[in-house]
Amino acid sequence: MEMADKSVKKPGFFARVKNTFTRIGKYFRDTRGELKKVVWPTKKQALNSTGVVIVVVIVAALVMILLDAVFGGIVRLMIGV
């Protein structure tokens, strides 16, 4: 079994710090580029979507309340309270 080649040097502390900041800068440049590709909704679309979400949440809450009442009644009948 051969020994590992010791001629390959790890980068020094300052080289690692520089590399880290270079990668951070690249991350922000890439993020900015991706945000330019986003198709943002209009105010009307955003309000419409918000309304749909609110209605769906209200309907789901009413269904849960109804199911809770039905199953709670069944349990009360079973245990005789």
Secondary structure, DSSP 8 states (H G I E B T S, - for coil): -----TTS----HHHHHHHHHHHHHHHHHHHHHHHHH-----HHHHHHHHHHHHHHHHHHHHHHHHHHHHHHHHHHHHHT-
